[in-house]
């Protein structure tokens, strides 16, 4: 938790093992959550482990990212460590799952549109946001219809002589 103190990867690894993290035959560690699998890796600097990395595959769905932030924040609290999002550049809590999910979706859209990343292509085709809610559209249509009827009846009355 305190910046500058050595990272205790053994403590985090023990908690991850309790959460059911397992190693595949290729050596990659996987954390199975309700909404999908998360890859667990180590970040090394000058041969020293400085962090545990949680990698979520790019997609057009944000449920897994939200779950990772919430579970990761609980894990970090239990390990007396910090959960950091490098894209947002700050320490996260479970309440930050929405802002992380929004940033994740923007990244996935960019990767799908500009980089052609196959996993993220669906995110680049998200429907545009609705400009007006349906209830406002219906209200405008009704008011427009009433104005049209008023103008029509008024012009017919004038032509018929009153």
Secondary structure as UniProt FT lines:
FT   TURN            3..4
FT   HELIX           9..18
FT   TURN            19..20
FT   STRAND          22..23
FT   TURN            25..26
FT   STRAND          29..33
FT   TURN            34..35
FT   STRAND          36..45
FT   TURN            46..47
FT   STRAND          48..55
FT   HELIX           63..79
FT   STRAND          84..85
FT   TURN            86..89
FT   STRAND          90..91
FT   HELIX           94..96
FT   HELIX           97..113
FT   HELIX           118..125
FT   HELIX           134..160
//
